[in-house]
Amino acid sequence: MAKKSEWQIEREKIEAEQIKAINALTKEQAKALKNAHIALQDFVMEWSDMFDLSGDTPRKLQNSLYEIRHQFQMTTDRWGNGE
């Protein structure tokens, strides 16, 4: 087997850290992230296909926003307003 390059070693290290972090999430946090991923995926697919959104997609995005806010305590006094 060929020796791994530096970028492969670094990538495997990053993947291991990500898996460890994912496994440390609570069930509710993992669900919030999964729902957000699905909502964002739906948005990107609908927007790129026809530059229009169905009635469910904005609602899914809004619900996902509040799920993530709740599960990760993402209040403006804790996280700031993103600026």
ChimeraX commands (.cxc) that place a marker at each C-alpha (Angstrom):
marker #1 position 0.00,0.00,0.00 radius 0.5
marker #1 position 1.31,3.43,-0.91 radius 0.5
marker #1 position 2.34,5.88,1.76 radius 0.5
marker #1 position -0.39,8.38,2.56 radius 0.5
marker #1 position 0.20,11.94,1.53 radius 0.5
marker #1 position 0.06,14.82,3.99 radius 0.5
marker #1 position -3.36,15.94,2.79 radius 0.5
marker #1 position -4.76,12.42,3.21 radius 0.5
marker #1 position -3.45,12.20,6.77 radius 0.5
marker #1 position -4.88,15.65,7.58 radius 0.5
marker #1 position -8.23,14.76,5.99 radius 0.5
marker #1 position -8.50,11.54,8.03 radius 0.5
marker #1 position -7.72,13.51,11.20 radius 0.5
marker #1 position -10.47,16.03,10.39 radius 0.5
marker #1 position -12.97,13.24,9.62 radius 0.5
marker #1 position -12.16,11.50,12.92 radius 0.5
marker #1 position -12.74,14.77,14.83 radius 0.5
marker #1 position -16.03,15.32,13.01 radius 0.5
marker #1 position -17.26,11.80,13.76 radius 0.5
marker #1 position -16.32,12.21,17.42 radius 0.5
marker #1 position -18.24,15.51,17.56 radius 0.5
marker #1 position -21.29,14.03,15.83 radius 0.5
marker #1 position -21.34,11.11,18.25 radius 0.5
marker #1 position -21.26,13.56,21.18 radius 0.5
marker #1 position -24.51,15.27,20.12 radius 0.5
marker #1 position -27.70,14.60,22.02 radius 0.5
marker #1 position -30.48,12.85,20.14 radius 0.5
marker #1 position -32.40,16.13,19.89 radius 0.5
marker #1 position -29.36,18.05,18.60 radius 0.5
marker #1 position -28.70,15.44,15.94 radius 0.5
marker #1 position -32.36,15.58,14.89 radius 0.5
marker #1 position -32.23,19.40,14.67 radius 0.5
marker #1 position -29.15,19.26,12.45 radius 0.5
marker #1 position -30.66,16.54,10.27 radius 0.5
marker #1 position -33.87,18.54,9.81 radius 0.5
marker #1 position -31.89,21.67,8.98 radius 0.5
marker #1 position -29.81,19.76,6.44 radius 0.5
marker #1 position -32.93,18.39,4.76 radius 0.5
marker #1 position -34.61,21.82,4.69 radius 0.5
marker #1 position -31.51,23.49,3.26 radius 0.5
marker #1 position -31.12,20.71,0.70 radius 0.5
marker #1 position -34.75,21.14,-0.38 radius 0.5
marker #1 position -34.25,24.89,-0.63 radius 0.5
marker #1 position -31.13,24.58,-2.78 radius 0.5
marker #1 position -32.74,22.00,-5.07 radius 0.5
marker #1 position -35.97,23.97,-5.55 radius 0.5
marker #1 position -34.21,27.29,-5.94 radius 0.5
marker #1 position -31.65,26.01,-8.43 radius 0.5
marker #1 position -34.24,24.04,-10.44 radius 0.5
marker #1 position -36.82,26.75,-10.93 radius 0.5
marker #1 position -35.85,29.77,-8.82 radius 0.5
marker #1 position -39.10,29.29,-6.94 radius 0.5
marker #1 position -40.01,27.72,-3.61 radius 0.5
marker #1 position -42.91,25.49,-2.68 radius 0.5
marker #1 position -45.08,26.31,0.33 radius 0.5
marker #1 position -43.40,23.71,2.55 radius 0.5
marker #1 position -39.78,24.71,2.03 radius 0.5
marker #1 position -39.82,28.13,3.74 radius 0.5
marker #1 position -41.74,26.58,6.65 radius 0.5
marker #1 position -39.16,23.78,6.96 radius 0.5
marker #1 position -36.36,26.35,6.99 radius 0.5
marker #1 position -38.10,28.38,9.67 radius 0.5
marker #1 position -38.76,25.30,11.82 radius 0.5
marker #1 position -35.15,24.19,11.42 radius 0.5
marker #1 position -33.90,27.61,12.47 radius 0.5
marker #1 position -35.84,27.45,15.72 radius 0.5
marker #1 position -34.84,23.82,16.36 radius 0.5
marker #1 position -31.17,24.70,16.03 radius 0.5
marker #1 position -31.58,27.83,18.14 radius 0.5
marker #1 position -33.22,25.78,20.87 radius 0.5
marker #1 position -30.91,22.75,20.78 radius 0.5
marker #1 position -27.68,24.76,20.67 radius 0.5
marker #1 position -28.73,27.72,22.84 radius 0.5
marker #1 position -28.06,30.09,19.94 radius 0.5
marker #1 position -29.33,33.30,21.45 radius 0.5
marker #1 position -28.02,36.67,20.29 radius 0.5
marker #1 position -26.58,37.46,23.72 radius 0.5
marker #1 position -24.57,34.20,23.57 radius 0.5
marker #1 position -23.65,34.12,19.86 radius 0.5
marker #1 position -24.09,37.73,18.78 radius 0.5
marker #1 position -26.07,38.80,15.76 radius 0.5
marker #1 position -23.70,37.34,13.18 radius 0.5
marker #1 position -21.85,40.54,12.38 radius 0.5
marker link #1:1,2 radius 0.2
marker link #1:2,3 radius 0.2
marker link #1:3,4 radius 0.2
marker link #1:4,5 radius 0.2
marker link #1:5,6 radius 0.2
marker link #1:6,7 radius 0.2
marker link #1:7,8 radius 0.2
marker link #1:8,9 radius 0.2
marker link #1:9,10 radius 0.2
marker link #1:10,11 radius 0.2
marker link #1:11,12 radius 0.2
marker link #1:12,13 radius 0.2
marker link #1:13,14 radius 0.2
marker link #1:14,15 radius 0.2
marker link #1:15,16 radius 0.2
marker link #1:16,17 radius 0.2
marker link #1:17,18 radius 0.2
marker link #1:18,19 radius 0.2
marker link #1:19,20 radius 0.2
marker link #1:20,21 radius 0.2
marker link #1:21,22 radius 0.2
marker link #1:22,23 radius 0.2
marker link #1:23,24 radius 0.2
marker link #1:24,25 radius 0.2
marker link #1:25,26 radius 0.2
marker link #1:26,27 radius 0.2
marker link #1:27,28 radius 0.2
marker link #1:28,29 radius 0.2
marker link #1:29,30 radius 0.2
marker link #1:30,31 radius 0.2
marker link #1:31,32 radius 0.2
marker link #1:32,33 radius 0.2
marker link #1:33,34 radius 0.2
marker link #1:34,35 radius 0.2
marker link #1:35,36 radius 0.2
marker link #1:36,37 radius 0.2
marker link #1:37,38 radius 0.2
marker link #1:38,39 radius 0.2
marker link #1:39,40 radius 0.2
marker link #1:40,41 radius 0.2
marker link #1:41,42 radius 0.2
marker link #1:42,43 radius 0.2
marker link #1:43,44 radius 0.2
marker link #1:44,45 radius 0.2
marker link #1:45,46 radius 0.2
marker link #1:46,47 radius 0.2
marker link #1:47,48 radius 0.2
marker link #1:48,49 radius 0.2
marker link #1:49,50 radius 0.2
marker link #1:50,51 radius 0.2
marker link #1:51,52 radius 0.2
marker link #1:52,53 radius 0.2
marker link #1:53,54 radius 0.2
marker link #1:54,55 radius 0.2
marker link #1:55,56 radius 0.2
marker link #1:56,57 radius 0.2
marker link #1:57,58 radius 0.2
marker link #1:58,59 radius 0.2
marker link #1:59,60 radius 0.2
marker link #1:60,61 radius 0.2
marker link #1:61,62 radius 0.2
marker link #1:62,63 radius 0.2
marker link #1:63,64 radius 0.2
marker link #1:64,65 radius 0.2
marker link #1:65,66 radius 0.2
marker link #1:66,67 radius 0.2
marker link #1:67,68 radius 0.2
marker link #1:68,69 radius 0.2
marker link #1:69,70 radius 0.2
marker link #1:70,71 radius 0.2
marker link #1:71,72 radius 0.2
marker link #1:72,73 radius 0.2
marker link #1:73,74 radius 0.2
marker link #1:74,75 radius 0.2
marker link #1:75,76 radius 0.2
marker link #1:76,77 radius 0.2
marker link #1:77,78 radius 0.2
marker link #1:78,79 radius 0.2
marker link #1:79,80 radius 0.2
marker link #1:80,81 radius 0.2
marker link #1:81,82 radius 0.2
marker link #1:82,83 radius 0.2
view
